[in-house]
Amino acid sequence: GSALFLMSCKKTVEVTEDTNEGLMTQQADSLVIIQSEKGNKKTRFETPLLEAYDYAKEPYREFRKGIDIVTYDSIGGVESTLIADYAIEFINQQLWEVKGNVVATNADGNMLETQQLFWNRKTGKIYSNIDSKVTQNNGELVVTGTGFESDEKLKDWEFRRTRGRALVDVEPNRGQDN
């Protein structure tokens, strides 16, 4: 003869807020967001992957496959761009961190290159604590430093431990006695 035994186990799992802390609350693939104001395009935000964690102790959005952001002026011209391999937004702190091949440009053609950049939305400041390079005037002025701070328009730079290179147009002295 044969016998069949059926058994079941009952396990009670208590669900608490801590259980949800690592729970992803949003996910989007190939996300493109276009923000407008009064009918004018203001921002274009693109990412291959968005993951949001709204139940974390410090809620955040993570962009593990990078970001590409373009802002526009009131007449539709490009005001600034930002690309990076990775980004994270800490929602309550209003703080962004971008990493990996970070390149930011402004309307004046100034270009910032670094491996890590922070943007504090509360203060309107961007900063980095590692080596960064700013190229201005089509490459005529290159400033590098370990750490910098700027306004979010990338116009007012302040570097720490600065190094730089500038091209100077020098004409020979004329009319002087030799």
C-alpha positions in Angstrom: 0.0 0.0 0.0 0.9 3.6 -0.3 0.0 6.5 1.8 -0.2 10.2 0.9 0.5 12.7 3.6 -0.2 16.3 3.1 1.4 18.8 5.4 1.2 22.5 5.6 3.2 25.0 7.5 1.8 28.3 8.6 4.2 31.1 8.9 3.2 34.5 10.0 5.1 37.5 8.6 4.8 40.8 10.3 4.8 43.7 7.9 6.3 46.9 9.2 7.5 50.1 7.7 11.1 48.8 7.8 10.0 45.9 5.6 9.0 48.3 2.9 12.1 50.4 3.1 13.9 48.6 0.3 10.7 48.2 -1.8 10.9 49.9 -5.2 7.7 52.0 -5.6 8.2 53.1 -9.2 10.1 51.9 -12.2 10.3 53.3 -15.7 12.2 52.2 -18.8 13.2 54.6 -21.6 11.7 57.6 -19.8 11.5 61.0 -21.4 9.9 63.9 -19.6 9.4 67.2 -21.3 8.5 70.1 -18.9 7.0 73.3 -20.3 6.0 76.6 -18.8 3.5 78.9 -20.4 3.6 76.9 -23.6 7.4 77.0 -23.9 9.6 73.9 -23.5 11.6 74.4 -20.3 13.4 71.0 -19.7 13.9 67.7 -21.4 14.9 64.9 -19.1 15.8 61.5 -20.5 16.9 58.3 -18.7 17.0 54.6 -19.8 16.0 53.5 -16.3 14.3 55.2 -13.3 13.8 53.4 -9.9 12.1 55.1 -7.0 12.2 54.1 -3.4 9.5 56.2 -1.6 9.5 54.1 1.6 13.2 54.4 2.3 14.2 56.4 5.4 15.5 59.0 3.0 13.3 58.6 -0.1 15.2 58.7 -3.4 15.1 58.1 -7.1 18.0 56.3 -8.7 19.0 56.4 -12.4 21.6 53.6 -12.6 21.9 53.8 -16.4 22.5 57.6 -16.6 20.7 60.8 -17.4 20.6 63.3 -20.2 19.1 66.7 -19.3 18.6 69.8 -21.5 17.2 73.1 -20.2 15.9 75.8 -22.6 15.6 79.6 -22.4 12.4 81.5 -23.0 12.8 81.5 -26.8 13.6 77.7 -27.1 17.4 78.0 -27.2 19.5 75.5 -25.3 20.4 77.0 -21.9 22.3 74.1 -20.4 23.0 70.4 -20.8 24.0 67.7 -18.3 24.9 64.1 -19.0 26.2 61.5 -16.6 26.5 57.7 -16.3 24.6 57.5 -13.0 22.4 59.8 -10.9 20.5 59.7 -7.6 18.1 62.3 -6.3 17.5 62.5 -2.5 14.0 63.9 -2.5 13.7 65.4 1.0 17.1 66.9 0.9 16.5 68.3 -2.6 20.0 67.0 -3.4 21.2 65.4 -6.6 24.4 63.4 -7.1 25.6 62.5 -10.6 28.7 60.4 -11.3 30.7 58.9 -14.1 31.7 60.9 -17.2 29.8 64.0 -16.1 29.7 66.8 -18.7 27.7 70.0 -18.2 27.5 73.0 -20.5 25.9 76.4 -20.3 24.6 78.8 -22.9 28.0 80.6 -23.0 29.6 77.4 -24.2 31.5 76.8 -20.9 31.9 73.1 -20.3 32.4 71.3 -17.0 33.9 67.8 -16.9 34.2 65.8 -13.7 33.5 62.3 -12.3 31.2 63.5 -9.6 28.9 66.5 -9.2 26.3 67.5 -6.6 23.4 69.9 -7.1 21.7 71.4 -4.1 18.3 72.6 -5.3 17.7 74.5 -2.0 20.7 76.7 -2.4 21.0 76.6 -6.2 24.6 75.6 -6.0 26.5 72.9 -7.8 29.8 71.5 -6.4 32.3 68.8 -6.5 35.1 67.7 -4.1 37.2 65.9 -6.7 39.2 66.9 -9.8 37.1 69.0 -12.2 37.8 70.9 -15.4 36.1 73.9 -16.9 36.8 74.9 -20.5 35.8 78.4 -21.7 36.1 80.5 -24.8 36.3 77.5 -27.2 39.3 76.0 -25.4 41.3 79.2 -24.9 40.9 79.0 -21.1 41.1 75.7 -19.3 40.9 75.7 -15.5 41.2 72.6 -13.4 41.1 72.1 -9.7 40.4 69.7 -6.9 36.9 70.7 -6.0 34.8 73.6 -7.1 31.5 75.4 -6.4 29.3 77.3 -8.8 25.8 78.7 -9.3 23.4 76.3 -11.1 23.8 78.3 -14.3 27.6 77.4 -14.4 28.5 81.1 -14.6 30.2 81.9 -11.3 33.0 79.4 -10.7 35.1 79.1 -7.5 37.9 76.4 -7.6 40.0 75.0 -4.8 43.6 74.2 -5.6 43.4 75.7 -9.0 45.6 74.9 -12.0 45.0 76.3 -15.5 46.1 77.1 -19.0 45.3 80.2 -21.1 46.1 81.0 -24.7 47.4 84.5 -25.1 47.6 86.4 -28.4 50.9 88.3 -28.4 51.9 90.7 -31.1 55.6 91.5 -31.4 56.6 94.9 -29.9 56.9 97.4 -32.7 58.6 100.7 -32.6 61.0 99.8 -29.8 64.7 100.2 -30.1 66.5 96.9 -30.3 
